[in-house]
Amino acid sequence: MACGSYRIVRVNRHFSNVSALTFILSLFLLASALPADSQETPLGDVARQSRENKSQSPHAKKVISNEDTEPQAINPNDDPVEVVARAGDALMRNESHRCSTNSNGNSGPGFEDENIIEVSGKDRVHVIVNQARPTPSINEIIVIGDDYYRKAGNGPWKKISAQEAGFAGRLTVDSILRPNIFKFGFKSGDLKLVGTPLLNGTKTYQYQYIANASNAYDLERTINIWLGANDNLPRRTEMTTFTPSTGIRWNETVSCIYGVSTKIQPPL
């Protein structure tokens, strides 16, 4: 069964412990849709995935110090792998942002969808999933503290339990809220600083990863990551993946804005 109809988010009341994106047809199947691979799996090992398997297990939770909780300017001399890891953590701690993920590919009948995640405060998240292919649909999830609400298409909002929302087994907050690129186990030397472009008027540092197909890995992948120079927050990511043996392509773009004014209230 093709994945892609729902993504859900659960936010802890202490946002520093929170770390989008999982594609599934049913919230009841979400827990089984995620792979059990270790977060340290090299990129080459995780890249040969179909749409059903394109999210990776999250990194082990780190201890957050007071220094980590404030936005930090990027030092261009720092190891790019460390810079990107800090950016993923910084996004998880940010309490006012909107991230939009656009995905498309030719696996199976082909797929195309947009996932919007809005965060307002320490424990409020609103997710909108607009699937264009293979079957058009719009679904929403609201999570406020320990309360979960779901809306399918033009249907009514329904309050659901954590179990109905799929929080069981290996599914974690981090694996849902953290964008895919910030889950990959980059090794030292994988990422390169390639420029300092302006993105929507903001100075950014652009980091790049390129993997070419070889005898060991049937994969071609390019990743570009733009991070705010003054706060290390992700502004945009782009990932293209191609499997030469099958001709399967997968493209994903994530764009994030910060300081958004969004009120997320219980719908019931």
C-alpha positions as CSV (number, residue, x, y, z in Angstrom):
1,M,0.0,0.0,0.0
2,A,1.5,3.4,-1.0
3,C,2.4,5.7,1.8
4,G,1.7,9.5,1.9
5,S,-1.7,10.4,3.4
6,Y,-0.6,11.4,6.9
7,R,2.2,12.9,8.9
8,I,1.8,13.5,12.6
9,V,3.7,15.4,15.2
10,R,3.9,15.1,18.9
11,V,5.6,17.8,21.0
12,N,6.8,17.4,24.5
13,R,6.0,20.1,27.1
14,H,9.7,20.8,27.5
15,F,10.7,21.8,23.9
16,S,14.4,21.3,24.7
17,N,13.7,17.6,24.8
18,V,11.9,17.6,21.5
19,S,13.7,17.0,18.6
20,A,8.8,16.2,9.2
21,L,8.6,13.7,8.2
22,T,6.9,10.3,7.8
23,F,4.6,9.3,5.0
24,I,1.8,6.8,5.7
25,L,-1.7,6.0,4.5
26,S,-3.1,5.5,7.9
27,L,-2.2,6.9,11.3
28,F,-2.9,3.4,12.6
29,L,0.0,2.0,10.4
30,L,2.5,4.8,11.2
31,A,4.5,2.9,13.8
32,S,5.2,0.0,11.4
33,A,6.0,2.3,8.5
34,L,9.3,3.5,10.0
35,P,12.5,1.5,9.6
36,A,14.5,0.3,12.6
37,D,17.9,1.2,11.2
38,S,20.4,2.9,13.6
39,Q,20.8,6.6,13.4
40,E,24.5,6.1,12.7
41,T,23.9,4.3,9.4
42,P,26.0,5.9,6.6
43,L,24.2,7.8,3.9
44,G,25.0,5.3,1.3
45,D,23.3,2.5,3.3
46,V,20.1,4.4,3.8
47,A,19.7,6.0,0.4
48,R,18.3,3.0,-1.4
49,Q,14.8,3.4,-0.1
50,S,11.4,3.6,-1.6
51,R,8.8,6.1,-0.6
52,E,7.6,3.8,2.2
53,N,11.0,3.7,3.7
54,K,12.4,7.2,3.3
55,S,12.5,8.4,6.9
56,Q,15.4,7.4,9.1
57,S,15.6,6.6,12.8
58,P,16.5,9.7,14.9
59,H,19.8,10.4,16.5
60,A,20.2,9.6,20.1
61,K,19.1,12.4,22.4
62,K,21.8,14.7,23.5
63,V,22.2,16.6,26.7
64,I,21.2,20.2,26.0
65,S,23.3,22.8,27.8
66,N,22.5,26.5,28.4
67,E,24.9,27.4,25.6
68,D,23.0,25.2,23.2
69,T,19.6,26.8,23.8
70,E,20.5,30.3,22.4
71,P,20.9,30.9,18.6
72,Q,24.6,30.8,17.7
73,A,26.3,32.4,14.7
74,I,28.0,29.9,12.4
75,N,31.8,29.8,12.4
76,P,32.8,29.0,8.8
77,N,35.9,27.2,10.2
78,D,33.8,24.7,12.2
79,D,33.3,21.1,10.9
80,P,30.3,21.2,8.5
81,V,29.0,18.0,10.0
82,E,28.9,19.6,13.5
83,V,27.3,22.8,12.1
84,V,24.5,20.8,10.4
85,A,23.9,18.7,13.5
86,R,23.6,21.8,15.6
87,A,21.2,23.3,13.0
88,G,18.8,20.3,13.4
89,D,18.9,20.7,17.2
90,A,18.3,24.4,16.9
91,L,15.2,23.9,14.8
92,M,13.8,21.5,17.4
93,R,14.2,24.0,20.1
94,N,12.7,26.9,18.1
95,E,9.1,27.7,19.3
96,S,7.8,29.8,16.5
97,H,8.3,28.5,12.9
98,R,6.7,27.1,9.8
99,C,8.4,24.5,7.7
100,S,7.0,23.4,4.3
101,T,8.2,20.2,2.7
102,N,7.5,19.4,-0.9
103,S,8.2,15.9,-2.1
104,N,7.8,14.1,-5.4
105,G,9.0,11.0,-7.2
106,N,8.3,8.3,-9.6
107,S,8.1,5.3,-7.3
108,G,5.1,3.2,-8.1
109,P,2.4,5.3,-9.6
110,G,4.4,8.4,-8.7
111,F,3.8,10.8,-5.8
112,E,3.6,14.5,-5.0
113,D,2.7,16.2,-1.8
114,E,3.3,19.2,0.5
115,N,3.6,18.9,4.2
116,I,3.3,22.1,6.4
117,I,4.3,22.0,10.0
118,E,3.6,25.0,12.2
119,V,5.0,25.3,15.7
120,S,3.6,27.8,18.2
121,G,5.0,27.7,21.7
122,K,6.4,24.7,23.6
123,D,3.6,22.2,23.0
124,R,1.5,23.3,20.1
125,V,1.8,22.0,16.5
126,H,-0.4,22.0,13.5
127,V,0.3,19.8,10.5
128,I,-1.4,20.1,7.1
129,V,-0.7,17.4,4.4
130,N,-1.8,18.2,0.9
131,Q,-1.3,15.2,-1.3
132,A,-1.6,15.8,-5.1
133,R,-0.6,12.3,-6.3
134,P,-1.4,9.5,-6.5
135,T,-4.7,10.2,-4.8
136,P,-5.6,13.9,-4.0
137,S,-6.3,14.4,-0.3
138,I,-5.9,16.9,2.5
139,N,-5.4,15.9,6.1
140,E,-4.6,17.8,9.3
141,I,-3.3,17.0,12.7
142,I,-3.2,19.3,15.8
143,V,-1.2,18.3,18.9
144,I,-1.5,20.4,22.0
145,G,0.4,19.0,25.0
146,D,-0.9,15.4,25.4
147,D,-4.1,16.0,23.3
148,Y,-4.3,14.9,19.7
149,Y,-6.8,15.9,17.0
150,R,-7.3,14.7,13.4
151,K,-9.2,16.0,10.4
152,A,-9.5,14.1,7.2
153,G,-10.6,16.1,4.1
154,N,-13.8,17.9,4.7
155,G,-14.7,15.7,7.6
156,P,-15.1,16.9,11.2
157,W,-12.2,17.2,13.7
158,K,-11.9,14.2,16.0
159,K,-10.0,13.8,19.2
160,I,-7.8,10.7,19.3
161,S,-5.6,9.0,21.7
162,A,-1.8,8.8,21.6
163,Q,-2.1,5.1,20.6
164,E,-4.4,6.0,17.7
165,A,-2.0,8.7,16.7
166,G,0.6,5.9,16.3
167,F,3.0,6.7,19.2
168,A,4.1,3.2,20.0
169,G,7.2,1.0,19.3
170,R,10.1,2.8,17.7
171,L,8.1,6.0,16.6
172,T,9.5,9.0,18.4
173,V,8.9,12.7,18.5
174,D,12.3,13.3,16.9
175,S,11.7,11.0,14.0
176,I,8.6,13.0,13.0
177,L,9.4,16.6,13.7
178,R,13.1,16.6,12.5
179,P,13.4,17.0,8.7
180,N,14.9,13.9,6.9
181,I,18.2,15.5,6.1
182,F,19.0,16.2,9.7
183,K,18.5,12.5,10.6
184,F,21.2,11.2,8.3
185,G,24.5,9.9,9.8
186,F,26.9,12.2,8.0
187,K,30.6,11.4,8.6
188,S,33.4,13.9,8.8
189,G,34.3,15.0,5.2
190,D,30.8,14.2,3.8
191,L,29.7,17.9,3.8
192,K,31.4,20.8,2.2
193,L,30.9,24.6,2.7
194,V,30.3,25.8,-0.9
195,G,29.1,29.4,-0.5
196,T,27.5,32.2,1.5
197,P,24.5,33.3,-0.6
198,L,21.7,35.5,0.4
199,L,18.4,33.7,0.7
200,N,15.3,35.9,0.9
201,G,17.6,38.7,2.2
202,T,19.2,36.6,4.9
203,K,22.9,35.7,4.7
204,T,23.3,31.9,4.8
205,Y,26.0,29.3,4.7
206,Q,25.4,26.6,2.1
207,Y,26.7,23.1,2.7
208,Q,26.6,20.3,0.1
209,Y,26.8,16.5,0.0
210,I,27.3,14.5,-3.2
211,A,27.2,10.7,-3.5
212,N,27.9,9.0,-6.8
213,A,26.8,5.5,-7.7
214,S,29.5,2.8,-7.3
215,N,29.8,-1.0,-7.1
216,A,29.0,-0.7,-3.4
217,Y,26.0,1.6,-3.6
218,D,23.3,1.8,-6.3
219,L,22.8,5.5,-5.6
220,E,23.2,9.0,-6.8
221,R,22.3,11.7,-4.3
222,T,22.9,15.5,-3.9
223,I,22.0,17.4,-0.8
224,N,22.2,21.2,-0.3
225,I,21.6,22.8,3.0
226,W,21.2,26.6,3.6
227,L,21.7,27.7,7.3
228,G,21.2,31.2,8.7
229,A,24.7,32.7,9.2
230,N,23.7,34.5,12.5
231,D,21.5,31.8,14.1
232,N,22.4,28.5,12.5
233,L,18.7,27.8,11.8
234,P,17.8,25.9,8.7
235,R,16.4,28.1,5.9
236,R,16.2,25.6,3.1
237,T,17.2,22.1,2.2
238,E,17.1,20.3,-1.2
239,M,17.7,16.6,-1.8
240,T,17.6,14.7,-5.0
241,T,18.1,10.9,-5.1
242,F,18.3,8.6,-8.0
243,T,18.7,4.8,-8.1
244,P,20.3,3.9,-11.5
245,S,19.3,0.2,-11.5
246,T,15.6,1.0,-11.1
247,G,15.3,4.5,-12.5
248,I,13.5,5.6,-9.3
249,R,13.8,9.3,-8.4
250,W,12.9,11.1,-5.2
251,N,13.1,14.9,-4.7
252,E,12.5,16.7,-1.4
253,T,12.7,20.4,-0.6
254,V,12.2,21.9,2.8
255,S,11.8,25.7,3.5
256,C,11.5,27.2,7.0
257,I,10.6,30.7,8.2
258,Y,10.8,31.9,11.8
259,G,9.0,34.3,14.1
260,V,5.6,33.4,12.5
261,S,2.5,34.5,14.4
262,T,0.2,31.5,14.5
263,K,-2.4,30.6,17.1
264,I,-2.9,26.9,17.5
265,Q,-6.1,26.2,19.5
266,P,-8.0,23.0,20.2
267,P,-10.5,22.5,17.4
268,L,-13.1,20.9,19.7
